Amino acid sequence: MYFLDEEPRKKARIEIIPMIDVMMFLLVFFVLISLNVIPATGLPTQLPTSRNAAQQTPNKPVIVTLTANGTLQLNGRDVAASVLPAELKALQQPGNPLSVIVKSDGAAQVQRMVDVMDLIRDSGINQISIAAKKKA
């Protein structure tokens, strides 16, 4: 039975446009993350430049980062200089030589970088490279 004073009930609707907007935002976010457009965590450094810089990709290199203020990281994890050789020895595997890339800020003191390279050699690693950008 229908009464004149009753309002007709509205049917529930699923709004799809806001859902599409959210899905597009998530898609763009994950694409940017996968393409490394959004920088990964780590210490920001300004690499020195070289005319003879060559791209070398040894098997899973260990990256030691040194900033201008002397902060030291091993594979993106803060580490004290005193424990760096022990950490590197723990990463070494018998029969598989470990290679290290020193990613030093261009403004870092040369003596500090040489000290870090000495610490790396103290752990028994002889394959040490210095990261640099190619000059334009």
Steps between C-alpha positions, in 0.01 A plus 500: 500500500632843410439809708526847357693648791788247477815593311615245249810311617820563311693203379858462627761569236862406485702800390772364273681823405659560845606136507669539160680812627639312798608207285679731254681673789616163635609387156709814443651474848612139451634569150712787634631283781589216264683737263697653789369847418438548869848473651574212730609555855864570550740782544489767231841547338633705213732261320821637354524512122756340271558500124597133514220370720386159381195306604602182676254262657682225687296222655305653788746765615494632852448877509674709764367857505696792646341845527664839519449512877661156550191282549564144389250241372534139389232399247273782620540421870686733738822350628786624715847505348632277777267212410519534118773234453311248715175568310679449167664177619155372595377565144787309336439149374778248440589461134296806400704822502312798635524833318434835665394827339585809703233761431660813641361852488708734283536736796625226736857529618740288299671384819169373637437304179850351513439401862178323397685320219765389753224362723362308202843355424539406868205264451690317224319648200719611209234581240414860583345745253414866540162614369501804269273667246614541142579859407272643237 
